[in-house]
């Protein structure tokens, strides 16, 4: 019973964090400022990204080919994350919403779990609904999510815990922007503001034509 209460508490806390961040953004008091982080595309193309086969929040098997022709915003994390994941996804959702309808048709926001043991299809579906109706949530087997994380050079490590269900996962917090052919364009750090993402996305879309 105590484990169920703890898990529920974590979920409620995550939802509250999302609401606080969204309110702060709307009120113009967004507390996280930072410069857009970029690396050379020629270098990043060889280092970041690759094919993947995962399951989305509806239970449908999808691969990178299903998003061909659309640029992708990708964030790796987990639904029990108490802070950085709600922040990263709230930032992504706010930026995505600021795009015009035409721009949103060319971009798909994606959340990929690094904790598939707890992040079932149902858990992913409930989680992405907190942020934006267009946000795609991806999970799979441990081998599948690990392969995706390695392809995107995502660091993650489960923290030591005596519990099989109550633990944290250390992980990197970049948001990746990939082009319509799944080539790396740039990445945004955890302190980026929605405006930074919008600027980077629009710059890419304009260059892509």
SEPALO-600182 format. One line per field, with one value per residue (C-alpha): x, y, z. Coordinates in Angstrom, 1 decimal. Layout:
<pts>
u: [X; ...]
v: [Y; ...]
w: [Z; ...]
</pts>
This chain:
<pts>
u: [0.0; 2.8; 4.4; 1.1; 0.9; 4.5; 4.0; 0.8; 2.6; 5.3; 2.7; 0.8; 4.0; 5.0; 1.6; 1.9; 5.3; 3.9; 1.1; 3.5; 5.8; 3.0; 1.6; 5.0; 5.4; 2.0; 2.6; 6.0; 8.0; 9.7; 12.6; 14.9; 17.0; 19.8; 21.5; 20.7; 23.3; 24.4; 27.0; 28.2; 25.8; 28.5; 29.9; 26.5; 25.2; 27.8; 27.2; 23.6; 20.5; 19.7; 16.9; 14.6; 11.6; 9.4; 5.8; 3.7; 1.2; -1.6; 0.2; 1.2; 4.7; 6.5; 9.9; 11.8; 10.5; 6.9; 8.1; 9.9; 9.4; 8.7; 11.4; 11.4; 11.9; 13.0; 13.4; 14.5; 13.3; 10.9; 7.4; 8.5; 11.1; 10.4; 11.9; 13.9; 11.5; 8.4; 10.5; 11.9; 8.5; 6.7; 9.3; 9.0; 5.2; 5.2; 7.6; 5.6; 2.4; 4.0; 4.6; 2.0; -0.3; 1.7; 4.9; 3.4; 2.5; 6.2; 7.4; 6.5; 7.4; 8.5; 9.1; 11.1; 11.3; 14.6; 12.6; 10.5; 10.1; 7.7; 6.7; 4.1; 2.0; -0.7; 1.7; 3.2; -0.3; -1.3; 1.9; 2.1; -1.5; -0.3; 1.7; 0.2; -2.2; 0.3; 3.1; 4.1; 5.2; 7.5; 8.3; 9.3; 11.4; 14.5; 16.6; 14.7; 14.7; 18.4; 19.2; 17.4; 19.1; 22.5; 21.7; 21.0; 24.0; 21.7; 23.3; 21.1; 21.7; 19.2; 20.0; 20.7; 17.6; 16.4; 13.0; 12.1; 9.6; 10.7; 13.9; 15.2; 17.1; 19.9; 19.8; 20.9; 18.4; 18.9; 16.1; 17.2; 16.0; 16.3; 15.4; 12.9; 15.5; 16.4; 19.6; 20.8; 20.2; 20.9; 20.2; 18.8; 20.0; 17.8; 17.9; 16.6; 13.5; 10.6; 11.6; 15.0; 13.4; 11.1; 14.0; 16.0; 13.1; 12.1; 15.7; 15.8; 12.5; 13.4; 16.7; 15.0; 12.5]
v: [0.0; 2.4; 1.9; 2.8; 5.9; 6.9; 6.3; 8.4; 11.1; 11.3; 11.5; 14.3; 16.2; 15.9; 17.3; 20.2; 21.0; 21.1; 23.4; 25.7; 26.0; 26.6; 29.3; 30.9; 30.9; 32.5; 35.2; 36.0; 35.1; 32.0; 31.4; 29.5; 31.5; 30.4; 30.7; 28.4; 25.6; 24.5; 22.2; 22.0; 20.0; 18.2; 16.9; 16.2; 14.3; 11.6; 11.5; 12.0; 10.2; 7.0; 4.5; 3.3; 1.0; 1.8; 1.8; 5.0; 6.1; 4.3; 1.0; 1.2; 0.1; 3.1; 3.7; 6.8; 6.2; 7.1; 10.6; 11.0; 14.5; 16.1; 17.7; 16.2; 17.7; 14.8; 14.7; 11.6; 11.2; 9.2; 9.8; 9.6; 12.3; 14.9; 18.0; 18.2; 16.2; 18.3; 21.4; 20.1; 19.0; 22.1; 24.2; 22.0; 22.2; 26.0; 26.4; 24.1; 26.0; 29.3; 27.9; 28.7; 25.9; 25.6; 25.3; 22.7; 20.5; 20.3; 19.5; 16.6; 16.8; 13.4; 12.1; 8.9; 7.1; 5.8; 3.9; 1.4; -0.9; 1.6; 3.6; 1.4; 2.5; 3.5; 5.5; 7.2; 8.1; 9.7; 11.6; 13.2; 14.3; 16.7; 18.7; 18.9; 16.8; 16.5; 15.2; 11.7; 9.4; 6.4; 3.3; -0.3; -3.0; -2.2; -3.2; -1.0; 2.1; 1.6; 1.4; 4.6; 6.4; 5.2; 6.4; 9.9; 9.8; 10.1; 9.4; 7.7; 5.5; 4.1; 5.3; 2.6; 1.6; -1.3; -0.9; -2.3; 0.4; 3.5; 4.9; 7.8; 7.8; 10.2; 11.3; 14.0; 16.7; 17.9; 18.5; 17.5; 19.0; 16.6; 17.3; 15.5; 12.9; 12.3; 14.2; 16.2; 19.9; 21.3; 20.7; 22.9; 22.7; 22.3; 26.1; 27.1; 29.2; 28.5; 31.5; 29.8; 26.7; 28.7; 30.7; 27.5; 25.7; 28.6; 29.1; 25.5; 25.4; 28.5; 27.0; 23.7; 25.6]
w: [0.0; 0.9; -2.5; -4.2; -2.1; -2.9; -6.7; -6.6; -4.7; -7.3; -10.1; -8.3; -7.6; -11.3; -12.3; -9.9; -11.2; -14.8; -13.6; -11.8; -14.8; -17.2; -15.0; -14.6; -18.4; -19.0; -16.4; -18.0; -15.0; -16.5; -14.1; -16.4; -18.8; -21.0; -24.4; -27.3; -27.4; -30.8; -32.3; -35.9; -38.0; -39.8; -36.5; -35.0; -38.0; -37.4; -33.7; -32.9; -34.1; -35.8; -36.6; -33.8; -33.3; -30.3; -29.2; -29.0; -26.4; -28.4; -28.4; -32.1; -33.2; -34.8; -36.3; -37.3; -40.8; -39.6; -39.0; -42.3; -43.8; -40.5; -38.2; -34.7; -31.3; -29.1; -25.3; -23.4; -19.8; -17.6; -16.2; -12.5; -13.0; -10.3; -12.0; -15.2; -17.4; -16.5; -17.1; -20.4; -21.8; -20.6; -22.4; -25.5; -25.4; -24.9; -27.9; -30.1; -29.3; -30.3; -33.8; -36.5; -37.6; -40.8; -38.8; -36.4; -39.4; -40.2; -36.7; -34.3; -30.5; -29.1; -25.6; -25.3; -22.0; -20.5; -17.9; -19.8; -16.8; -15.2; -18.3; -19.8; -22.8; -20.4; -18.2; -21.2; -22.5; -19.3; -19.0; -22.4; -22.1; -19.3; -21.8; -25.3; -27.3; -30.2; -28.0; -29.0; -26.2; -27.0; -24.9; -25.6; -24.2; -22.3; -25.2; -27.6; -25.5; -24.7; -28.4; -29.0; -26.1; -27.4; -30.9; -29.6; -27.2; -24.2; -20.8; -18.2; -15.2; -12.6; -9.1; -6.6; -4.6; -2.6; -4.1; -7.5; -8.2; -6.2; -7.7; -9.7; -13.0; -13.7; -17.3; -19.7; -20.4; -24.0; -26.4; -29.9; -33.1; -36.0; -39.7; -41.9; -42.8; -39.1; -39.3; -36.4; -36.6; -33.1; -29.4; -26.6; -23.0; -19.9; -19.3; -22.7; -22.8; -25.2; -27.3; -27.8; -29.2; -31.4; -32.8; -33.5; -35.1; -37.4; -38.5; -39.4; -41.2; -43.2; -44.3; -45.2; -47.4]
</pts>
